Amino acid sequence: MTSERPLQRIAVSFSELATCFNSEETKQEEAKRNLLVASFSSACSNVSVLFGCLGIAFKFAEMDYVAKVDDLTRVAKDMSTLESLIEYDLERDTVKVRGSHTRNLLRVKRGLDMVRVLFQGILDTKDESLRESASQAYAQVFAPYHSFPIRAAVAAGLYALPTRTQLMNKLNENESSARELMQEYITAVGPVLNYVEYLFTSRGLGIDW
Ligand SMILES: *[C@@H]1O[C@H](CO)[C@@H](O)[C@H](O)[C@H]1NC(C)=O
């Protein structure tokens, strides 16, 4: 584990990322245009630890997510903003090509969204088992895009999830500190997800692929 408090790291990095969406409108427009691939991918890389903590069920999601965040990190020096990254693929007509940066961005966005739904599920219940929250988050965000073998592997892995207490322990948090940080992430990631979605929908690219 790269951080003593990985959940805190996640919450703080997304709060920082979200600050560019909090300013007044004109400034916000400017800030959004300048959302750097580097700061985005750096915040996203903090989330990988969490997938690891969820055990075998999310092993595939973790590997997939890590590879795609790595790709964004690598291209950050050539394409500075999220907007320019998409424009790059649009110009080359490579948006939907397997392995394109734009496609990877969409996959990473989905990972962030899954974590958001999972955290909300954890906040909404006091269940010691995370199975319900995790399966719901998976079904809502990832399942429509995964093939049957992957869905089956995830379903089997849901029986090997850590318990709520085990997850908190792995993250070096307790119930109250974890709740606070999960809420912070949910609040901060909202505008970031909306913006990424907007980058796709405003160009007629859609997000269901
Ligand atoms: C929970 O963890 C936080 C952060 O480490 C700590 O400040 C707080 O005292 C802990 N609360 C309990 C009830 O252990």
The ligand as an SDF file (V2000), in Angstrom:
LIG
                    3D

 14 14  0  0  0  0  0  0  0  0999 V2000
  -11.3190    7.1290   13.6340 C   0  0  0  0  0  0  0  0  0  0  0  0
  -10.1980    7.4370   12.8440 O   0  0  0  0  0  0  0  0  0  0  0  0
   -9.8670    8.8100   12.8470 C   0  0  0  0  0  0  0  0  0  0  0  0
   -8.7590    9.0090   11.8380 C   0  0  0  0  0  0  0  0  0  0  0  0
   -7.7030    8.1050   11.9880 O   0  0  0  0  0  0  0  0  0  0  0  0
   -9.4620    9.2210   14.2700 C   0  0  0  0  0  0  0  0  0  0  0  0
   -9.1350   10.5810   14.2900 O   0  0  0  0  0  0  0  0  0  0  0  0
  -10.6360    8.9530   15.1920 C   0  0  0  0  0  0  0  0  0  0  0  0
  -10.2630    9.2220   16.5120 O   0  0  0  0  0  0  0  0  0  0  0  0
  -11.0840    7.5040   15.0820 C   0  0  0  0  0  0  0  0  0  0  0  0
  -12.3160    7.3330   15.8440 N   0  0  0  0  0  0  0  0  0  0  0  0
  -12.5270    6.2810   16.6020 C   0  0  0  0  0  0  0  0  0  0  0  0
  -13.8690    6.2270   17.2560 C   0  0  0  0  0  0  0  0  0  0  0  0
  -11.6950    5.4060   16.7600 O   0  0  0  0  0  0  0  0  0  0  0  0
  1  2  1  0
  1 10  1  0
  2  3  1  0
  3  4  1  0
  3  6  1  0
  4  5  1  0
  6  7  1  0
  6  8  1  0
  8  9  1  0
  8 10  1  0
 10 11  1  0
 11 12  1  0
 12 13  1  0
 12 14  2  0
M  END
$$$$
